[in-house]
């Protein structure tokens, strides 16, 4: 899918006041491109999902994927792609995806305004 088509896919999804259903930071986009380059596959995207589980009720999932499905929302920033299925999108709407490096390590972090609580590691949340 071309970048223009991917942007169209994301913009056709229901959005928040800021225009996108999710925001991808510059740092997250840079890391996605870096990982795709290290894997030798520039078509790789970061797939974000939400499933039941974790210590707070729901948990975030992060995988690399190059295949889009019919129910994916595709977000692009600076040449990096993020894929989110429409069911997970409802739990992530309005969130920001960032990549941080701190004393605990380097990881993708989701700031989710819908979460009423989250665990200490930030990988699970409740609504």
KEBADREN-617990 format. One record per residue: residue number from 1; y, z negated, x of N, C-alpha, C in turn. Coordinates in pm, whole numbers. Layout:
<sites>
+-----+--------+--------+--------+--------+--------+--------+--------+--------+--------+
:   k :     ny :     nz :     nx :    cay :    caz :    cax :     cy :     cz :     cx :
+-----+--------+--------+--------+--------+--------+--------+--------+--------+--------+
: NUM :      Y :      Z :      X :      Y :      Z :      X :      Y :      Z :      X :
...
+-----+--------+--------+--------+--------+--------+--------+--------+--------+--------+
</sites>
This chain:
<sites>
+-----+--------+--------+--------+--------+--------+--------+--------+--------+--------+
:   k :     ny :     nz :     nx :    cay :    caz :    cax :     cy :     cz :     cx :
+-----+--------+--------+--------+--------+--------+--------+--------+--------+--------+
:   1 :   -117 :      0 :     85 :      0 :      0 :      0 :    123 :      0 :     89 :
:   2 :    219 :     81 :     58 :    340 :     86 :    139 :    423 :    -39 :    116 :
:   3 :    515 :    -68 :    212 :    598 :   -187 :    198 :    685 :   -178 :     73 :
:   4 :    734 :    -58 :     41 :    815 :    -42 :    -79 :    733 :    -74 :   -203 :
:   5 :    610 :    -25 :   -208 :    523 :    -53 :   -322 :    492 :   -201 :   -331 :
:   6 :    470 :   -266 :   -215 :    442 :   -409 :   -217 :    560 :   -487 :   -269 :
:   7 :    680 :   -449 :   -230 :    798 :   -516 :   -279 :    810 :   -496 :   -430 :
:   8 :    774 :   -378 :   -477 :    778 :   -353 :   -620 :    679 :   -442 :   -693 :
:   9 :    560 :   -462 :   -636 :    460 :   -549 :   -698 :    515 :   -690 :   -712 :
:  10 :    578 :   -740 :   -608 :    632 :   -875 :   -613 :    748 :   -883 :   -712 :
:  11 :    832 :   -782 :   -714 :    948 :   -790 :   -801 :    912 :   -771 :   -947 :
:  12 :    792 :   -716 :   -976 :    753 :   -699 :  -1116 :    692 :   -827 :  -1173 :
:  13 :    666 :   -925 :  -1088 :    612 :  -1052 :  -1133 :    723 :  -1135 :  -1195 :
:  14 :    690 :  -1224 :  -1288 :    791 :  -1315 :  -1340 :    849 :  -1395 :  -1225 :
:  15 :    980 :  -1410 :  -1223 :   1044 :  -1473 :  -1108 :   1128 :  -1592 :  -1147 :
:  16 :   1162 :  -1669 :  -1047 :   1254 :  -1781 :  -1062 :   1396 :  -1729 :  -1049 :
:  17 :   1492 :  -1817 :  -1066 :   1632 :  -1779 :  -1061 :   1668 :  -1712 :   -929 :
:  18 :   1600 :  -1746 :   -819 :   1629 :  -1688 :   -688 :   1579 :  -1546 :   -674 :
:  19 :   1503 :  -1493 :   -770 :   1458 :  -1355 :   -764 :   1312 :  -1338 :   -728 :
:  20 :   1252 :  -1427 :   -652 :   1112 :  -1418 :   -613 :   1035 :  -1534 :   -674 :
:  21 :    908 :  -1512 :   -709 :    828 :  -1623 :   -762 :    799 :  -1728 :   -655 :
:  22 :    798 :  -1686 :   -528 :    778 :  -1774 :   -413 :    872 :  -1727 :   -303 :
:  23 :    911 :  -1820 :   -216 :    994 :  -1783 :   -101 :    913 :  -1798 :     27 :
:  24 :    921 :  -1698 :    112 :    854 :  -1699 :    241 :    962 :  -1713 :    348 :
:  25 :    953 :  -1816 :    430 :   1055 :  -1836 :    533 :   1035 :  -1736 :    648 :
:  26 :   1139 :  -1723 :    727 :   1132 :  -1637 :    845 :   1023 :  -1684 :    940 :
:  27 :   1009 :  -1815 :    956 :    907 :  -1872 :   1044 :    767 :  -1837 :    995 :
:  28 :    743 :  -1845 :    865 :    612 :  -1810 :    809 :    583 :  -1662 :    829 :
:  29 :    681 :  -1578 :    803 :    663 :  -1434 :    821 :    630 :  -1400 :    967 :
:  30 :    700 :  -1464 :   1059 :    676 :  -1441 :   1202 :    534 :  -1480 :   1239 :
:  31 :    486 :  -1595 :   1188 :    350 :  -1640 :   1221 :    244 :  -1549 :   1159 :
:  32 :    266 :  -1501 :   1038 :    171 :  -1409 :    975 :    159 :  -1282 :   1059 :
:  33 :    273 :  -1227 :   1102 :    270 :  -1107 :   1187 :    200 :  -1137 :   1319 :
:  34 :    224 :  -1253 :   1377 :    163 :  -1292 :   1505 :     11 :  -1300 :   1492 :
:  35 :    -37 :  -1363 :   1386 :   -182 :  -1376 :   1364 :   -244 :  -1239 :   1341 :
:  36 :   -180 :  -1156 :   1260 :   -233 :  -1021 :   1233 :   -241 :   -941 :   1363 :
:  37 :   -140 :   -953 :   1447 :   -141 :   -882 :   1577 :   -253 :   -936 :   1666 :
:  38 :   -271 :  -1067 :   1670 :   -377 :  -1128 :   1753 :   -515 :  -1084 :   1706 :
:  39 :   -531 :  -1062 :   1576 :   -658 :  -1015 :   1520 :   -674 :   -864 :   1536 :
:  40 :   -569 :   -796 :   1582 :   -575 :   -650 :   1600 :   -573 :   -574 :   1468 :
:  41 :   -522 :   -636 :   1363 :   -521 :   -573 :   1231 :   -387 :   -600 :   1163 :
:  42 :   -291 :   -511 :   1182 :   -159 :   -533 :   1122 :   -159 :   -531 :    969 :
:  43 :   -269 :   -490 :    907 :   -279 :   -489 :    760 :   -312 :   -626 :    703 :
:  44 :   -345 :   -724 :    789 :   -381 :   -856 :    739 :   -262 :   -924 :    672 :
:  45 :   -291 :   -994 :    563 :   -191 :  -1070 :    491 :   -241 :  -1214 :    480 :
:  46 :   -149 :  -1305 :    453 :   -187 :  -1443 :    426 :   -211 :  -1456 :    276 :
:  47 :   -333 :  -1495 :    241 :   -365 :  -1518 :     99 :   -354 :  -1668 :     73 :
:  48 :   -276 :  -1703 :    -29 :   -259 :  -1842 :    -68 :   -321 :  -1860 :   -205 :
:  49 :   -403 :  -1963 :   -219 :   -466 :  -1991 :   -348 :   -456 :  -2139 :   -379 :
:  50 :   -476 :  -2171 :   -505 :   -480 :  -2310 :   -550 :   -613 :  -2329 :   -622 :
:  51 :   -682 :  -2437 :   -587 :   -809 :  -2468 :   -654 :   -814 :  -2618 :   -683 :
:  52 :   -905 :  -2657 :   -771 :   -925 :  -2798 :   -799 :   -987 :  -2865 :   -679 :
:  53 :   -948 :  -2988 :   -651 :  -1006 :  -3062 :   -541 :   -900 :  -3131 :   -457 :
:  54 :   -940 :  -3174 :   -342 :   -848 :  -3247 :   -255 :   -830 :  -3389 :   -306 :
:  55 :   -755 :  -3468 :   -234 :   -740 :  -3609 :   -272 :   -636 :  -3628 :   -382 :
:  56 :   -561 :  -3523 :   -419 :   -458 :  -3538 :   -522 :   -485 :  -3454 :   -647 :
:  57 :   -595 :  -3382 :   -654 :   -630 :  -3307 :   -775 :   -635 :  -3157 :   -756 :
:  58 :   -539 :  -3099 :   -686 :   -537 :  -2957 :   -653 :   -522 :  -2943 :   -503 :
:  59 :   -573 :  -2833 :   -449 :   -556 :  -2811 :   -306 :   -516 :  -2668 :   -279 :
:  60 :   -438 :  -2649 :   -173 :   -396 :  -2517 :   -129 :   -504 :  -2457 :    -40 :
:  61 :   -523 :  -2327 :    -51 :   -614 :  -2256 :     36 :   -539 :  -2146 :    108 :
:  62 :   -567 :  -2128 :    235 :   -503 :  -2024 :    317 :   -612 :  -1943 :    385 :
:  63 :   -614 :  -1814 :    363 :   -708 :  -1724 :    430 :   -634 :  -1598 :    471 :
:  64 :   -696 :  -1522 :    558 :   -644 :  -1390 :    594 :   -719 :  -1286 :    513 :
:  65 :   -647 :  -1188 :    463 :   -708 :  -1087 :    377 :   -628 :   -958 :    392 :
:  66 :   -698 :   -846 :    392 :   -627 :   -719 :    393 :   -639 :   -646 :    260 :
:  67 :   -728 :   -694 :    174 :   -753 :   -627 :     46 :   -677 :   -695 :    -66 :
:  68 :   -600 :   -617 :   -138 :   -530 :   -667 :   -257 :   -619 :   -645 :   -378 :
:  69 :   -613 :   -737 :   -473 :   -685 :   -721 :   -598 :   -584 :   -686 :   -708 :
:  70 :   -635 :   -645 :   -822 :   -549 :   -602 :   -932 :   -460 :   -715 :   -982 :
:  71 :   -503 :   -841 :   -969 :   -419 :   -950 :  -1020 :   -339 :  -1020 :   -912 :
:  72 :   -324 :   -958 :   -795 :   -244 :  -1017 :   -687 :    -95 :   -988 :   -704 :
:  73 :    -17 :  -1087 :   -671 :    126 :  -1069 :   -651 :    141 :  -1053 :   -499 :
:  74 :    215 :   -952 :   -457 :    233 :   -925 :   -315 :    378 :   -950 :   -278 :
:  75 :    398 :  -1042 :   -185 :    532 :  -1072 :   -136 :    543 :  -1020 :      6 :
:  76 :    656 :   -964 :     41 :    676 :   -918 :    178 :    805 :   -977 :    232 :
:  77 :    801 :  -1006 :    361 :    921 :  -1048 :    432 :    907 :  -1004 :    576 :
:  78 :   1004 :   -929 :    622 :   1008 :   -887 :    763 :    877 :   -825 :    809 :
:  79 :    811 :   -749 :    723 :    687 :   -681 :    758 :    561 :   -764 :    739 :
:  80 :    575 :   -890 :    701 :    458 :   -976 :    675 :    431 :   -978 :    525 :
:  81 :    301 :   -987 :    490 :    263 :   -989 :    348 :    196 :  -1121 :    312 :
:  82 :    224 :  -1167 :    190 :    159 :  -1284 :    133 :     99 :  -1240 :      1 :
:  83 :    -28 :  -1273 :    -21 :    -98 :  -1239 :   -145 :   -126 :  -1367 :   -223 :
:  84 :    -97 :  -1363 :   -354 :   -124 :  -1477 :   -441 :   -178 :  -1423 :   -572 :
:  85 :   -293 :  -1475 :   -617 :   -346 :  -1432 :   -746 :   -260 :  -1494 :   -857 :
:  86 :   -262 :  -1432 :   -974 :   -172 :  -1474 :  -1082 :   -203 :  -1614 :  -1135 :
:  87 :   -329 :  -1659 :  -1128 :   -361 :  -1795 :  -1171 :   -298 :  -1896 :  -1075 :
:  88 :   -315 :  -1875 :   -945 :   -256 :  -1965 :   -846 :   -104 :  -1963 :   -852 :
:  89 :    -48 :  -1847 :   -885 :     97 :  -1834 :   -891 :    159 :  -1934 :   -988 :
:  90 :     91 :  -1962 :  -1097 :    146 :  -2057 :  -1195 :    162 :  -2197 :  -1136 :
:  91 :     77 :  -2234 :  -1041 :     87 :  -2364 :   -974 :    186 :  -2361 :   -857 :
:  92 :    220 :  -2241 :   -811 :    306 :  -2225 :   -694 :    448 :  -2177 :   -725 :
:  93 :    473 :  -2142 :   -849 :    602 :  -2082 :   -886 :    718 :  -2169 :   -838 :
:  94 :    813 :  -2105 :   -770 :    930 :  -2173 :   -719 :    911 :  -2238 :   -582 :
:  95 :    791 :  -2228 :   -525 :    761 :  -2292 :   -397 :    816 :  -2213 :   -280 :
:  96 :    822 :  -2280 :   -167 :    859 :  -2216 :    -41 :    742 :  -2230 :     56 :
:  97 :    705 :  -2120 :    121 :    600 :  -2120 :    221 :    667 :  -2115 :    358 :
:  98 :    635 :  -2211 :    442 :    697 :  -2221 :    573 :    587 :  -2239 :    677 :
:  99 :    618 :  -2213 :    802 :    527 :  -2243 :    912 :    598 :  -2342 :   1002 :
: 100 :    534 :  -2456 :   1027 :    597 :  -2560 :   1107 :    507 :  -2598 :   1224 :
: 101 :    572 :  -2642 :   1330 :    503 :  -2696 :   1446 :    565 :  -2832 :   1472 :
: 102 :    481 :  -2937 :   1465 :    530 :  -3072 :   1491 :    422 :  -3151 :   1565 :
: 103 :    438 :  -3281 :   1572 :    343 :  -3364 :   1646 :    202 :  -3362 :   1589 :
: 104 :    188 :  -3329 :   1460 :     54 :  -3325 :   1400 :    -13 :  -3190 :   1417 :
: 105 :     60 :  -3088 :   1461 :      2 :  -2956 :   1483 :     91 :  -2846 :   1431 :
: 106 :     32 :  -2728 :   1420 :    103 :  -2611 :   1367 :     30 :  -2568 :   1241 :
: 107 :    105 :  -2547 :   1132 :     41 :  -2519 :   1004 :    140 :  -2456 :    907 :
: 108 :     84 :  -2390 :    804 :    165 :  -2342 :    694 :    187 :  -2460 :    600 :
: 109 :    311 :  -2478 :    555 :    345 :  -2587 :    465 :    406 :  -2528 :    338 :
: 110 :    364 :  -2580 :    225 :    418 :  -2537 :     97 :    502 :  -2649 :     40 :
: 111 :    628 :  -2619 :     11 :    716 :  -2712 :    -59 :    714 :  -2669 :   -205 :
: 112 :    648 :  -2749 :   -288 :    622 :  -2712 :   -426 :    702 :  -2802 :   -520 :
: 113 :    804 :  -2746 :   -588 :    885 :  -2828 :   -678 :    809 :  -2875 :   -802 :
: 114 :    694 :  -2814 :   -832 :    615 :  -2855 :   -949 :    525 :  -2975 :   -920 :
: 115 :    501 :  -3004 :   -793 :    411 :  -3113 :   -756 :    477 :  -3247 :   -785 :
: 116 :    407 :  -3333 :   -855 :    459 :  -3467 :   -883 :    423 :  -3565 :   -772 :
: 117 :    317 :  -3533 :   -698 :    279 :  -3611 :   -581 :    192 :  -3524 :   -492 :
: 118 :    181 :  -3565 :   -366 :     93 :  -3493 :   -273 :     33 :  -3593 :   -176 :
: 119 :    -74 :  -3550 :   -111 :   -138 :  -3638 :    -13 :    -56 :  -3639 :    116 :
: 120 :    -91 :  -3726 :    206 :    -19 :  -3740 :    331 :    -18 :  -3615 :    417 :
: 121 :   -128 :  -3537 :    413 :   -135 :  -3417 :    496 :    -66 :  -3298 :    430 :
: 122 :    -36 :  -3307 :    300 :     33 :  -3199 :    231 :    -55 :  -3087 :    184 :
: 123 :   -187 :  -3099 :    200 :   -277 :  -2992 :    158 :   -325 :  -3003 :     15 :
: 124 :   -299 :  -3118 :    -48 :   -335 :  -3130 :   -189 :   -219 :  -3193 :   -265 :
: 125 :   -219 :  -3171 :   -396 :   -107 :  -3216 :   -478 :   -153 :  -3239 :   -620 :
: 126 :    -70 :  -3305 :   -699 :    -96 :  -3322 :   -841 :     26 :  -3275 :   -919 :
: 127 :      1 :  -3246 :  -1045 :    110 :  -3198 :  -1131 :    114 :  -3282 :  -1257 :
+-----+--------+--------+--------+--------+--------+--------+--------+--------+--------+
</sites>
